[in-house]
Amino acid sequence: MLARFNDQTAPASLRADAVCIISKLCIGHDQNQATFRQADGIVSLISQVEQYARGRAVAPREKKGGLQPGTFGLSGSATEKVSPLLVGVIDCLWNSVAGNGRSEARLLSTGGIDALLNMLEVCPLLMRHQIAGLLADLCENGRIVPYVKAWRSDRTMKTAVE
């Protein structure tokens, strides 16, 4: 499955299915999480997150002006379509890394916290909750909190707290 996910020539829907299967296999299963980590699965997921974040502009944080007719209070990135591949990648990170000390250490060593915070800055509004939830679960590990506090955006120079 990891080879299918890493195949950049495969259709995005096939890659999304592969990462969703990996995610489901890792839920609460330490051996599958270890196998995924040892196969450099975390590195593959983080590289996908980095690739996505590099290719995007900073998402708007505030809505300016009044509500437009027919928007139901949603504007900017809230109306943007969310990629099933990226939702699957974040879900897979959540299920394969969060709560597993060794996988969290691998995430730190590959720059995963920076990549997730960079993605949080540019992702559509509908994905922010998912990424923030993953980061919150990761922060239960006290070794991760200093990395979150030290992060500063390359684009806006804001910290994670701002």
Solvent accessible surface area in square Angstrom, and as a share of the most:
residue,aa,sasa,rsa
1,M,114,0.51
2,L,29,0.14
3,A,83,0.64
4,R,115,0.42
5,F,2,0.01
6,N,64,0.33
7,D,51,0.26
8,Q,114,0.51
9,T,125,0.73
10,A,14,0.11
11,P,86,0.54
12,A,63,0.49
13,S,78,0.50
14,L,70,0.35
15,R,15,0.06
16,A,8,0.06
17,D,83,0.43
18,A,2,0.02
19,V,0,0.00
20,C,53,0.32
21,I,79,0.40
22,I,12,0.06
23,S,0,0.00
24,K,128,0.54
25,L,99,0.49
26,C,2,0.01
27,I,96,0.49
28,G,75,0.72
29,H,85,0.38
30,D,106,0.55
31,Q,117,0.52
32,N,47,0.24
33,Q,13,0.06
34,A,18,0.14
35,T,73,0.42
36,F,13,0.06
37,R,18,0.07
38,Q,128,0.57
39,A,56,0.43
40,D,72,0.37
41,G,0,0.00
42,I,1,0.00
43,V,60,0.35
44,S,18,0.12
45,L,1,0.00
46,I,4,0.02
47,S,58,0.37
48,Q,18,0.08
49,V,0,0.00
50,E,60,0.27
51,Q,91,0.40
52,Y,39,0.15
53,A,6,0.05
54,R,169,0.62
55,G,68,0.66
56,R,59,0.22
57,A,80,0.62
58,V,57,0.33
59,A,4,0.03
60,P,77,0.48
61,R,119,0.43
62,E,131,0.59
63,K,90,0.38
64,K,173,0.73
65,G,69,0.66
66,G,56,0.54
67,L,117,0.58
68,Q,118,0.52
69,P,129,0.81
70,G,66,0.64
71,T,38,0.22
72,F,188,0.78
73,G,35,0.34
74,L,74,0.37
75,S,46,0.30
76,G,49,0.48
77,S,8,0.05
78,A,4,0.03
79,T,89,0.52
80,E,58,0.26
81,K,175,0.74
82,V,31,0.18
83,S,42,0.27
84,P,91,0.57
85,L,13,0.06
86,L,6,0.03
87,V,56,0.32
88,G,2,0.02
89,V,0,0.00
90,I,0,0.00
91,D,38,0.20
92,C,0,0.00
93,L,1,0.01
94,W,76,0.27
95,N,31,0.16
96,S,0,0.00
97,V,1,0.00
98,A,22,0.17
99,G,75,0.73
100,N,24,0.12
101,G,39,0.38
102,R,177,0.65
103,S,0,0.00
104,E,8,0.04
105,A,41,0.32
106,R,74,0.27
107,L,1,0.00
108,L,27,0.14
109,S,89,0.57
110,T,41,0.24
111,G,29,0.28
112,G,0,0.00
113,I,3,0.02
114,D,67,0.35
115,A,2,0.02
116,L,1,0.00
117,L,7,0.04
118,N,44,0.23
119,M,0,0.00
120,L,42,0.21
121,E,17,0.08
122,V,1,0.00
123,C,0,0.00
124,P,2,0.01
125,L,61,0.31
126,L,104,0.52
127,M,3,0.01
128,R,30,0.11
129,H,143,0.64
130,Q,39,0.17
131,I,0,0.00
132,A,48,0.37
133,G,20,0.19
134,L,1,0.00
135,L,14,0.07
136,A,63,0.49
137,D,52,0.27
138,L,1,0.00
139,C,40,0.24
140,E,144,0.65
141,N,28,0.14
142,G,56,0.54
143,R,132,0.48
144,I,0,0.00
145,V,48,0.27
146,P,76,0.48
147,Y,112,0.42
148,V,24,0.14
149,K,139,0.59
150,A,83,0.64
151,W,24,0.08
152,R,120,0.44
153,S,0,0.00
154,D,127,0.66
155,R,103,0.38
156,T,53,0.31
157,M,114,0.51
158,K,106,0.45
159,T,30,0.17
160,A,36,0.28
161,V,128,0.73
162,E,134,0.60
